[in-house]
Amino acid sequence: MTLEQPLGSVIQGSLSQGLEVRLHPDVSVEDMRVGKFVVVQGRRSRFFCMLTDVALGTASSRILANPPDPTNTFLQEVLAGTGTFGTVNLTPMLMMTPESDRGESQKQQPPTEASGSNKAASYQAQSSAAIDLLPVKTIPSHFSQVYDASEWDFRAVFGWEDDPQRRNFAIGQPIDMDVPVCLDLDRFVERSNGVFGKSGTGKSFLTRLLLSGIIRKQAAVNLIFDMHSEYGWEAAREGKQFSTVKGLRQLFPGQVQIYTLDPDSTRRRGVRDAQELYVSYDQIEVEDLALVRGELNLSEASLENAIILRNEFGKAWITRLLSMGNGEIQEFCETKMGSKSSIMALQRKLTRLDDLKYIRNTCTQNYVGQILDSLDAGKHVVIEFGSQSNLLSYMLATNIIARRIHASYVLKAEKFLQTKNVSDRPRQLVVTIEEAHRFLDPATVGQTIFGTIAREMRKYFVTLLVVDQRPSGIDNEVMSQIGTRITALLNDEKDIDAIFTGVSGAQSLRSVLAKLDSKQQALLLGHAVPMPVVVRTRAYDETFYAEVGDTAWEELPDALVLKAAKAAKADLGF
């Protein structure tokens, strides 16, 4: 690893406000991009920094009062680097001080050809855990030199995919280098996380990348509520030419199981071996209706009378209500102190539930139990909605299913905490939801299971992966619990403010987020990465399929496909 030419020198700065660097004369300010990862070599420590601003400076105000003629290139070249110069602002994120230099005043040099050329190769035999990265509690001295981050620096900070001691997954590359930037998946799945960005910035592609990494590295099992049927079998690729990309079932045919709330739609799209899924009226609780009160136009009085009905008839209260006539409602109100007008309005509005294809009066099979069996067996479950993807349908089914699965995980976690037996430990579960602000906004977060999961951290081995284009609609308390935030371009100031809820040094990162490209760029920050970084996200294409996926369906003989389908059904008790 040879030393590159320095970019500039530190001229001033502070720990709270960051560093100001004057670029050397031979370095063009146009090569400096916001979000760039650079290093500052101090006397004893190496500082890993993010470039957060670029500016132009002059040595004298007289130059600005009488600028050189645009055609006078000779004078411009004379002034360049002395009379006129570029400056950049850096925010130090991490520092590394060799043990031999801690407490000493010897100057630490970056790796040289002699001392560092074999370090990248030696990573194959060691772990990034051996590299001691420290939080920044000081700053480099005046005139410390600033360098482009090398491959060694990226590997030291973000690790590498084949690290034997960590489940690292390459999510992308730096904006100006060809070296992978990795997420630590063990740290990623132990907290709730978010994928944010305005419409059209590739949130679904980012989410597929993350889910593929979790499946490939076996970091957790996934439960994915697939609102627009994009994650299970295949999805349309954005662009002028129509094409499709593979879903998780095609990439991992033996590890992913699809359940569908709209079997007809699933069959029309050619999805193989999908299991039907239904929800019965006796699974719907008053809290579920409170979540969709806006879609059903339910009043507070109707919800209060729903509680009265539930207390009287138990789980079958909706079925009983829908079958009641005017006389029965009148008699019920006289004996139970209910409101006839509110109950009749509730009855009338709940008839909309009959339009949902997956609603049944009763279910003979325990579909949620089948999903739990799949998750316990290490299978990843995608629940497709097909044509039932309106907000009423999506919010109702998602809340009902997730609440029951979470309740089961609570019982398993409590048993594990009692026995301390490794065999009783539940598999870590990651629940993926879209349109997350609908479940986690301040008005409804108390009625949804997802608010509970987000606040519990990993106590019951269940975390969230929220996908949303309006993070400002998510409750601040929930946003503060989001461990890792992967954010594509956002323009709205409220959304940008929400992304940095609970993040120190947010002001310097705002400019970085605002300058992202609209496609295939994201800002990573939080629990699963040592420091914030801007990446060009990994392409989700044939190369990715070959690197990450299992045998594709079309490569399996028909007999093996049938065998796999029968095995999946056997696992589920069919």
C-alpha positions, 0 to 999 in steps of 0.5 A: 500500500503506497502513500498517496499525495495529501489533499490538504492541511488542517488549518483550524477546527474544534471537536464540536464544530469539525475541522477546516482543511485548506486544499493543496494547490494541485488538488482541485476543489471540484474533486471534493464531494460531500459525503467523501470518506477521508483520513487525517494523519495526526502525530499519534492517531489516525482520524477517520472523517466525513467531508461535510462541506466545500468552500472557496477562499481568498487570501485578500479581499482585493482579489474579489474586488478586482477578479482576473479576466476569464480569458487571463488563464496565466493570472488565474494559475498564478493566484491558484493555491496562494491567492485563491484556494479551496477549503473543505470541512471534515467531521471526525467520526473515529480514531485509531491510536496504535498501542505503542503510541498511546501515551507517547509523543512519537509520530504515527505514520500511515501504512507504507509499502514496507509495513502495510502492503500485506495488511489487506491480504492478512485480513483473510486470516484475522478479524476486524475485531482486532482493529481497535477503533475509538470514539473521537475525543480529541482532534489532530494538530495544526497542519496535519495532512489529509489523505484520500481513504485507502482500501486499508482504511475502509477495511479497517473501519467497515470490515470485509465480507469473509470475516471469520468472526462476523456476519458482514454483508457488503451493502455497496461501495464508496462514491469514489472507490471500488471497495465494499462497505459492509454492515455487521448483520449481527448488530443489524438484526439485534435492533429495529432498523429503517430504510427511508427515502422519497418515492422512486429512490429505490427503497424496495431494492435496498430492502431486497439487498438487506433481506438477501444478506440476512438470509445468506448469512443466516443472521435471523429469520424474516417475516415480510409483509409484502404490500405490493408483492415485490419481495416474494417471487419477482418485481418490475425493474424501474426504467424505460424498458420493462424487465423484472428482477428476482424475488427472495423465493427465486433466489432462495427456493429452499429457504423462503416460503410465500403465503398469500392473502389473495390466491387468485392474484398469486396464481395469475402471476405464476408464483409457485408453491404459495400457501393460502392464508386467511383471517377470521372475524374472531381474530379481530380485536377492538385495538385492530379496528382502532388502528383502521378507524380512519379507513372505516370512518369509525367514531370514538363512540362506535369503538366504545360500544365495540368494547361493550359488545366484545365484553358480552360476546367474547371473540365472536362479537363481530360475527354476532353483531353482523347477524343482529337485527334492529330488535336485537340491537334495541334489546341489547342496548336496553340491557347493556347500556349501549348506544343504538345509533353507534352500534348500528353505525358500527354494524354498517361500517364493518360490513366493508370487511366482507369485501376483503378476500381473506376474511372468513367467519371462522378458520378451520386451520391455524394459519398463524401457527403454520407461519410460526412453524415455518419460522421455527424451522428457519424458513423465511416467510413472505406474506403477499397481499395481491389485489388486497393491498389497500391500506385498510386491508394491509393495516388490518391483516398485518397488525392481526398476524404480527400481534399473534406472532409476537405473543408467541415469541414473548412466551418462548423468550420467557421460557428461555429466560427461565431455563437458560437452555440454548435449545429453547432460545427463539430464532431472532426474527426481523419483521418487515413492514411498508408504509410504516408511518401508518402504524407508528404515527403518534396517534396510533402507535399505542394501538399497534404491535409494531410500536411495542416491538420497536420500544422493546429493542431485542428483549423478545428476539423480535425487531422491525425493518421499517420501509417508509418515505415519510419518516416525519410521520413516525413517532419520535420515541420510535425513531429514537429506537431505530438502530440503523438508518439507511436513507436515500434522498429526502427533500422535505425538511421535516423528514430530514429532521426525523432521520437525525432524531437522537443522532449526535452531530446531525447538523453536519450530516444534513448537508450530506443527505441533501446532496445524495443522487436520486438513484442508487445512493444512500447514507448509512448511519447507526448501530450496524456501521462504525461511522456514517458513510455514503455508498453507491448501493450494490446492484441487484442484478445477475451478478448479485444473484450469482454471488448471493442466491441459491440454485434458481428455480429454472435450474432445478429439474421438475422432479426436484421442484415437486419434491421441494414443494412436498417437503415444504408442505410436510413441514407445515403439517399438510 
